[in-house]
């Protein structure tokens, strides 16, 4: 389908409608509890006390104030802050601001968290583990991941739970969907944490989640939005990573992340052999000024699955080069890098500006780069490892074959390496 703002809006409306139906089904006979900082007028004084007093499906309305606590949720609930700027969970010195604990409460579902500022947690501002139907919407998350420590061996996160196998580098980021599925992270403001939003499979497969309409900026040490397959935790009883798949990242702004560390606008990563982050859709995002490329897809060992990811309709500009074994010879908009073959990659309808390389491919397998507006010295660069790159029907900045040397002389983008181009656009795609 053609990727348009209208189709992105449809995704938001569909997700919101599903969430409303889900919460309506669980809250038809719900009670409403209240929280205020003085515990007056029949309200609880802490959010944790209200959670303890609530029954599954209840609604908890939280008055403005600062609540110094860590909230653990093990039942279907709605937490509504009155005003996100003034209704604050300050988790300084505590593990998380809110922990939706589906590990100890199997089949936990239908939790809504909205209208809160969540700040200063040692690890995640919001951690959702092994739960479904969770919606995190219209919150402000800042100053989380405070336990992150820089050591001689690199970043570390002392004290983080053992079931979080891959988070020493970032303390879990501001919002972490850990083995979560059919859940939504929508319209949050996320800034000045170590990293932004993380979806990972440490404790279970993480799939069919929606990350939409968030503003994720100035998180200095890691990516704005990360989809990462990790080593499974001991509690899973699995020897093989469980997979991050069929997630949608749509309509977000991810800017200026990783500038004091390493961070892409959106990262799609596999860690050890057997890990997989596949069949995900990165669509209609604005990805600017990040330390690594706007979209970075990394596989570092054999036997990894990074297949069938779609990167479409994004505005990408002014990001940095990739590094280490995925290094690019200059700033890049999109990088697809791996040791294992990466197949089924579709890169389409993106507008890439202010990068030395718009799209870089450094992997065996195949990639289709079509109907994009490309800029930089190299619109598409195949950096090696034997992959096939098909780059028809792109706009290269001029109505000229990008393989002609004269194209670069008049300021158009060219190709580098084994890139197949048999036709090109005479104007930018609409």
Backbone torsions as a table, in degrees:
resi	resn	phi	psi	omega
1	UNK	NA	150.5	175.5
2	UNK	-70.8	132.3	-177.2
3	UNK	-87.8	115.7	-178.3
4	UNK	-133.6	161.2	173.5
5	UNK	-54.7	-33.5	179.6
6	UNK	-64.4	-40.8	179.7
7	UNK	-69.2	-33.0	175.3
8	UNK	-65.6	-41.6	177.5
9	UNK	-59.2	-39.1	178.2
10	UNK	-58.8	-40.6	179.2
11	UNK	-61.2	-44.1	179.7
12	UNK	-62.3	-46.6	-177.3
13	UNK	-63.7	-42.8	-179.9
14	UNK	-61.9	-44.4	179.9
15	UNK	-63.7	-44.1	179.8
16	UNK	-64.4	-38.8	178.6
17	UNK	-64.4	-43.2	178.9
18	UNK	-62.5	-40.4	179.4
19	UNK	-64.1	-41.8	179.8
20	UNK	-63.9	-42.7	177.8
21	UNK	-62.5	-41.0	-178.6
22	UNK	-63.6	-46.3	-178.6
23	UNK	-71.5	-33.7	176.7
24	UNK	-62.3	-36.6	-178.4
25	UNK	-67.8	-30.2	-175.6
26	UNK	-96.3	-12.8	-171.4
27	UNK	-119.1	19.6	-178.5
28	UNK	-58.6	-36.0	179.9
29	UNK	-115.0	30.7	-173.6
30	UNK	-72.4	145.5	169.4
31	UNK	-90.2	156.5	176.7
32	UNK	-114.6	122.3	177.4
33	UNK	-107.8	164.7	180.0
34	UNK	-135.6	156.4	178.6
35	UNK	-133.7	132.3	166.4
36	UNK	-141.0	163.5	-170.3
37	UNK	-67.4	-17.2	-179.5
38	UNK	-103.7	-8.9	-179.5
39	UNK	67.3	30.3	-177.9
40	UNK	-101.7	172.4	176.6
41	UNK	57.8	37.0	177.0
42	UNK	77.4	10.3	-178.4
43	UNK	-96.7	157.7	171.3
44	UNK	-78.9	155.4	-178.6
45	UNK	-86.8	-23.4	179.1
46	UNK	-127.3	155.9	177.3
47	UNK	-68.1	-39.5	180.0
48	UNK	-59.8	-38.6	178.8
49	UNK	-66.4	-38.6	177.8
50	UNK	-66.6	-38.9	177.3
51	UNK	-62.6	-43.2	179.4
52	UNK	-62.9	-35.5	-177.2
53	UNK	-81.6	-17.5	-173.9
54	UNK	-80.3	154.8	170.1
55	UNK	-101.6	161.4	179.6
56	UNK	-54.9	133.4	179.5
57	UNK	92.0	-5.3	-178.5
58	UNK	-74.4	163.1	179.0
59	UNK	-113.9	132.8	178.4
60	UNK	-117.6	115.3	176.9
61	UNK	-96.8	131.1	-171.9
62	UNK	-116.3	122.0	-179.4
63	UNK	-75.8	158.6	175.8
64	UNK	-55.5	146.2	-178.5
65	UNK	152.4	175.0	177.4
66	UNK	-112.1	123.6	-175.9
67	UNK	-114.2	110.1	-177.4
68	UNK	-88.0	89.1	-175.0
69	UNK	-163.9	165.6	170.7
70	UNK	-114.5	124.4	-173.9
71	UNK	-102.8	127.9	176.9
72	UNK	-113.5	127.0	-177.8
73	UNK	-114.7	125.4	179.1
74	UNK	-125.9	15.9	-179.4
75	UNK	-146.1	164.4	177.8
76	UNK	-67.3	120.8	-177.0
77	UNK	-149.5	159.6	167.6
78	UNK	-115.7	124.0	172.0
79	UNK	-107.3	115.4	-179.7
80	UNK	-115.2	112.4	170.1
81	UNK	-80.4	145.7	-177.8
82	UNK	-68.6	-39.8	-175.6
83	UNK	-153.1	116.3	-173.3
84	UNK	-58.0	-34.3	-178.4
85	UNK	-73.0	-22.8	-173.2
86	UNK	-116.8	-6.2	-179.3
87	UNK	-110.6	103.8	-161.0
88	UNK	-122.4	127.9	164.6
89	UNK	-98.6	113.4	177.9
90	UNK	-104.4	105.8	-174.4
91	UNK	-100.5	31.2	-180.0
92	UNK	-55.0	127.3	179.7
93	UNK	78.5	1.2	-177.3
94	UNK	-113.1	158.1	-173.9
95	UNK	-62.1	-54.5	-175.6
96	UNK	-137.6	155.5	170.4
97	UNK	-70.0	-52.2	176.7
98	UNK	-136.1	132.0	176.8
99	UNK	-121.2	111.9	174.9
100	UNK	-89.8	102.9	-164.2
101	UNK	-99.5	88.2	174.3
102	UNK	-87.9	-5.9	176.6
103	UNK	-69.5	-47.4	179.4
104	UNK	-89.9	-3.8	179.8
105	UNK	-132.5	76.7	-173.7
106	UNK	-54.7	144.9	179.6
107	UNK	66.3	22.0	175.7
108	UNK	-61.5	134.1	-179.7
109	UNK	-153.8	170.3	172.5
110	UNK	60.0	66.6	172.9
111	UNK	-121.4	131.9	177.0
112	UNK	-119.7	128.7	178.2
113	UNK	-125.0	118.1	-172.5
114	UNK	-150.0	147.5	169.3
115	UNK	76.2	32.8	-177.3
116	UNK	-127.4	151.1	159.7
117	UNK	-95.8	131.3	-179.9
118	UNK	-126.0	117.9	-169.7
119	UNK	-141.0	156.5	164.6
120	UNK	70.4	14.5	176.8
121	UNK	-67.3	150.9	177.4
122	UNK	-64.4	-38.1	-179.1
123	UNK	-116.0	-120.6	-176.6
124	UNK	-77.0	146.9	167.2
125	UNK	-65.9	-49.8	173.6
126	UNK	-129.0	122.3	174.4
127	UNK	-113.0	124.2	175.5
128	UNK	-116.1	116.0	-176.4
129	UNK	-119.9	122.6	172.3
130	UNK	53.8	43.1	177.7
131	UNK	-127.3	162.2	179.1
132	UNK	-130.4	162.4	177.0
133	UNK	62.7	30.5	178.5
134	UNK	-95.7	134.2	176.5
135	UNK	-121.9	126.2	176.8
136	UNK	-116.1	108.4	-169.3
137	UNK	-139.3	140.0	170.9
138	UNK	60.0	40.8	175.2
139	UNK	-110.6	166.2	172.7
140	UNK	-116.5	126.0	179.3
141	UNK	-124.1	122.7	-175.4
142	UNK	-150.6	146.9	173.7
143	UNK	72.0	13.6	178.3
144	UNK	-82.9	177.9	-174.1
145	UNK	66.7	31.5	-172.7
146	UNK	-70.3	-15.0	179.1
147	UNK	-81.1	-7.4	-177.1
148	UNK	-58.9	128.5	-175.2
149	UNK	-125.5	135.6	175.9
150	UNK	-93.8	120.5	-179.9
151	UNK	-116.0	174.7	178.2
152	UNK	-62.6	-28.2	179.5
153	UNK	-87.4	-3.4	-179.2
154	UNK	119.7	-172.2	-177.8
155	UNK	-65.8	146.7	177.3
156	UNK	-143.9	156.8	-179.9
157	UNK	-131.4	77.5	-175.6
158	UNK	-59.9	133.7	175.6
159	UNK	91.3	-7.9	-179.3
160	UNK	-64.9	142.6	-176.0
161	UNK	-55.0	146.0	-177.3
162	UNK	-63.3	-24.1	-180.0
163	UNK	-74.0	-9.4	173.1
164	UNK	-94.6	94.2	-167.1
165	UNK	-83.5	-20.3	-171.8
166	UNK	-122.0	22.0	-170.6
167	UNK	-109.5	12.9	178.5
168	UNK	-61.2	-29.4	-176.4
169	UNK	-73.9	-24.2	-170.5
170	UNK	-139.5	0.8	-177.4
171	UNK	57.3	25.7	174.2
172	UNK	90.6	-9.1	179.8
173	UNK	67.9	179.8	-172.0
174	UNK	-68.8	-43.9	177.1
175	UNK	-125.5	129.8	-178.0
176	UNK	-130.2	115.2	169.9
177	UNK	-94.1	104.7	-172.2
178	UNK	-109.7	108.0	-176.0
179	UNK	60.3	25.7	-178.5
180	UNK	-95.4	158.0	-179.7
181	UNK	-151.3	155.5	-179.4
182	UNK	52.9	40.1	-177.2
183	UNK	-121.9	164.6	-171.9
184	UNK	-131.1	135.7	169.9
185	UNK	-121.9	106.8	-165.9
186	UNK	-132.8	129.6	167.1
187	UNK	59.3	38.4	174.2
188	UNK	-97.0	156.2	172.6
189	UNK	-107.1	120.3	-170.8
190	UNK	-130.1	111.1	-177.2
191	UNK	-150.8	151.4	175.4
192	UNK	61.8	33.6	164.3
193	UNK	-100.7	178.2	173.7
194	UNK	-62.3	-45.7	176.8
195	UNK	-144.8	178.0	-171.2
196	UNK	-94.8	-92.2	-174.9
197	UNK	-118.8	131.7	-179.2
198	UNK	-125.0	130.8	169.0
199	UNK	-115.7	122.2	-178.3
200	UNK	-144.5	168.1	-170.7
201	UNK	-117.3	26.4	-176.9
202	UNK	-55.5	-39.0	-174.5
203	UNK	-113.9	0.8	-179.7
204	UNK	170.5	162.2	176.8
205	UNK	-60.0	137.6	-179.1
206	UNK	-114.0	109.8	-169.5
207	UNK	-150.3	156.5	174.3
208	UNK	57.3	39.7	174.4
209	UNK	-101.2	155.2	178.3
210	UNK	-119.4	125.6	173.1
211	UNK	-117.1	108.2	-167.6
212	UNK	-142.7	137.3	169.5
213	UNK	69.8	18.6	178.8
214	UNK	-88.1	152.5	171.7
215	UNK	-109.5	111.6	-172.5
216	UNK	-121.5	102.5	-170.9
217	UNK	-138.5	149.3	168.7
218	UNK	58.6	38.1	170.1
219	UNK	-94.1	108.6	-156.7
220	UNK	-77.8	-18.8	-168.4
221	UNK	-110.1	-15.4	-173.8
222	UNK	-146.6	-171.7	-175.2
223	UNK	-68.4	159.7	170.7
224	UNK	-68.6	-51.2	-179.7
225	UNK	-135.8	129.0	-175.3
226	UNK	-128.6	132.9	170.0
227	UNK	-116.1	108.9	-168.8
228	UNK	-134.3	129.3	174.7
229	UNK	-95.1	125.2	-173.1
230	UNK	-117.7	173.4	171.3
231	UNK	-62.8	133.3	-179.6
232	UNK	-68.0	144.5	177.5
233	UNK	-71.2	156.3	-180.0
234	UNK	-56.9	-33.8	-175.6
235	UNK	-66.3	-15.3	179.3
236	UNK	-79.8	-22.0	-174.8
237	UNK	69.3	14.5	-177.1
238	UNK	-107.2	145.9	173.3
239	UNK	-99.2	-8.0	-175.1
240	UNK	-118.2	132.9	176.2
241	UNK	-52.5	149.1	-167.3
242	UNK	-97.7	-15.7	168.9
243	UNK	102.4	143.2	173.8
244	UNK	-121.0	110.7	-169.4
245	UNK	-152.4	153.8	175.5
246	UNK	58.9	36.0	173.5
247	UNK	-97.5	150.2	178.5
248	UNK	-116.5	128.0	174.8
249	UNK	-116.4	107.9	-166.5
250	UNK	-138.9	133.9	169.2
251	UNK	68.9	22.0	178.3
252	UNK	-93.1	156.5	166.0
253	UNK	-107.0	121.6	178.8
254	UNK	-126.5	108.3	-169.4
255	UNK	-139.9	141.8	172.1
256	UNK	58.1	38.6	176.6
257	UNK	-96.5	149.7	174.6
258	UNK	75.8	13.0	-171.9
259	UNK	-70.9	-18.4	174.3
260	UNK	-106.9	6.4	179.6
261	UNK	-144.6	-118.3	173.9
262	UNK	-144.0	120.1	-178.9
263	UNK	-157.9	130.9	174.0
264	UNK	-89.4	167.4	170.0
265	UNK	-62.4	-51.7	171.8
266	UNK	-132.9	128.7	177.6
267	UNK	-113.8	133.8	174.8
268	UNK	-119.6	108.8	-166.2
269	UNK	-129.1	146.6	167.5
270	UNK	-122.4	143.8	-173.4
271	UNK	-102.1	-78.6	-174.0
272	UNK	-98.7	170.0	174.8
273	UNK	-54.6	138.4	-178.1
274	UNK	92.1	-12.5	-177.8
275	UNK	-78.2	156.9	-177.3
276	UNK	-154.3	132.6	172.0
277	UNK	-130.6	99.8	-163.1
278	UNK	-143.7	155.9	176.7
279	UNK	64.7	27.5	178.7
280	UNK	-96.0	158.9	-178.1
281	UNK	-124.0	123.2	177.2
282	UNK	-113.4	104.8	-166.0
283	UNK	-136.9	134.9	170.7
284	UNK	58.7	36.7	175.1
285	UNK	-98.1	159.9	171.7
286	UNK	-108.9	117.4	-171.2
287	UNK	-127.6	102.7	-171.1
288	UNK	-137.0	142.4	167.6
289	UNK	65.9	23.4	178.0
290	UNK	-85.2	160.9	-175.2
291	UNK	-67.9	-41.9	174.9
292	UNK	-98.1	-179.8	-179.8
293	UNK	-57.1	163.5	179.9
294	UNK	-57.5	-46.5	171.1
295	UNK	-125.1	123.8	179.5
296	UNK	-121.1	119.9	176.4
297	UNK	-111.0	119.0	-173.4
298	UNK	-126.1	130.5	164.7
299	UNK	-129.8	133.2	-169.3
300	UNK	-116.6	-4.4	-179.1
301	UNK	-138.9	167.1	170.4
302	UNK	-65.4	165.2	174.5
303	UNK	60.5	52.7	173.6
304	UNK	-126.2	152.7	-176.8
305	UNK	-116.7	104.5	173.1
306	UNK	-120.2	33.1	-173.3
307	UNK	-83.0	156.4	165.5
308	UNK	63.6	30.0	172.0
309	UNK	-86.5	144.1	-178.5
310	UNK	-116.7	128.4	177.5
311	UNK	-121.8	106.2	-167.3
312	UNK	-143.9	140.4	169.8
313	UNK	70.8	18.6	-177.0
314	UNK	-91.3	150.8	171.6
315	UNK	-100.9	115.9	-170.7
316	UNK	-127.6	126.9	-175.6
317	UNK	-157.7	140.4	165.7
318	UNK	66.3	29.3	176.9
319	UNK	-89.3	177.3	-175.0
320	UNK	-97.1	-178.9	176.4
321	UNK	-77.9	158.1	169.3
322	UNK	-81.3	166.5	-170.7
323	UNK	-135.5	-179.6	175.4
324	UNK	56.7	-135.7	-175.4
325	UNK	-77.4	-1.6	174.8
326	UNK	-110.9	21.9	-171.4
327	UNK	-60.6	137.4	175.4
328	UNK	-110.7	150.5	-179.4
329	UNK	-82.2	49.9	179.3
330	UNK	141.0	170.3	178.7
331	UNK	-56.6	143.3	-173.9
332	UNK	-136.3	145.5	176.6
333	UNK	-79.7	-48.1	-178.1
334	UNK	-137.3	135.3	175.1
335	UNK	-129.1	131.1	172.9
336	UNK	-116.4	109.8	-172.8
337	UNK	-133.1	135.0	177.5
338	UNK	-170.5	162.3	174.2
339	UNK	-90.1	-43.1	175.5
340	UNK	-74.8	155.7	173.4
341	UNK	-58.7	134.9	175.9
342	UNK	-115.1	115.1	-174.2
343	UNK	-118.9	159.2	174.2
344	UNK	74.2	15.5	178.1
345	UNK	-73.6	128.4	176.8
346	UNK	-118.4	124.0	178.2
347	UNK	-123.2	108.4	-168.4
348	UNK	-146.7	144.4	171.9
349	UNK	61.7	23.0	173.5
350	UNK	-87.1	151.0	172.7
351	UNK	-114.1	114.9	-175.0
352	UNK	-118.5	122.3	-179.7
353	UNK	-133.6	161.2	173.0
354	UNK	56.1	42.7	173.7
355	UNK	-132.6	149.0	174.3
356	UNK	-68.7	-36.8	178.8
357	UNK	-129.1	124.9	178.0
358	UNK	-72.3	-50.8	-178.4
359	UNK	-133.5	124.7	176.7
360	UNK	-117.7	135.8	177.1
361	UNK	-124.4	126.8	-176.5
362	UNK	-139.1	64.9	-174.2
363	UNK	-162.8	149.8	166.5
364	UNK	-68.3	163.4	-177.8
365	UNK	111.4	-145.2	-178.7
366	UNK	-147.7	152.9	175.5
367	UNK	-143.3	140.0	176.4
368	UNK	-111.7	117.6	-177.3
369	UNK	-115.9	100.2	-169.1
370	UNK	-141.2	141.7	176.1
371	UNK	60.3	38.6	173.0
372	UNK	-102.5	160.7	168.4
373	UNK	-103.8	112.2	-168.3
374	UNK	-111.7	145.5	177.5
375	UNK	-133.7	-173.6	179.4
376	UNK	89.0	174.6	177.1
377	UNK	-60.5	-43.6	179.2
378	UNK	-117.2	115.4	173.2
379	UNK	-66.8	-43.2	176.7
380	UNK	-138.2	130.6	178.1
381	UNK	-127.0	122.9	170.9
382	UNK	-94.4	108.4	-172.1
383	UNK	-86.3	-2.5	175.3
384	UNK	125.7	-164.2	-176.2
385	UNK	72.0	13.9	167.3
386	UNK	84.8	8.4	-178.5
387	UNK	-75.0	158.3	175.4
388	UNK	-105.3	131.3	-179.9
389	UNK	-123.2	122.8	179.6
390	UNK	-108.1	119.9	-169.8
391	UNK	-130.4	53.5	176.9
392	UNK	-85.8	159.4	170.2
393	UNK	61.0	37.5	172.2
394	UNK	-105.3	159.5	169.7
395	UNK	-98.7	124.5	-174.3
396	UNK	-107.2	14.8	-179.0
397	UNK	95.0	-6.9	175.8
398	UNK	-162.5	164.4	-179.8
399	UNK	-87.1	71.4	-175.6
400	UNK	-153.4	147.5	174.6
401	UNK	-58.1	121.9	-176.3
402	UNK	-68.0	-12.7	177.8
403	UNK	-81.9	-11.6	178.5
404	UNK	-72.9	129.3	178.3
405	UNK	-57.6	-31.6	-177.5
406	UNK	-65.8	-22.1	-179.9
407	UNK	-58.8	-44.8	179.9
408	UNK	-65.1	-31.7	-178.1
409	UNK	-67.1	-27.2	-179.6
410	UNK	-103.7	18.0	171.2
411	UNK	88.7	14.5	178.4
412	UNK	-94.1	161.7	179.8
413	UNK	-82.3	148.4	179.5
414	UNK	-118.0	-167.9	176.9
415	UNK	-121.7	156.5	177.9
416	UNK	-137.6	133.6	179.3
417	UNK	80.5	-162.4	-173.8
418	UNK	-80.3	87.6	179.7
419	UNK	-125.9	126.0	-179.0
420	UNK	-92.0	121.9	176.6
421	UNK	-134.1	116.4	176.4
422	UNK	-113.5	-16.9	174.6
423	UNK	-151.6	163.4	-176.1
424	UNK	-151.2	160.1	-178.2
425	UNK	-82.8	151.3	176.9
426	UNK	-94.7	-3.8	177.6
427	UNK	-155.4	159.0	177.9
428	UNK	-57.9	142.3	178.5
429	UNK	-67.4	147.2	177.7
430	UNK	-92.3	NA	NA
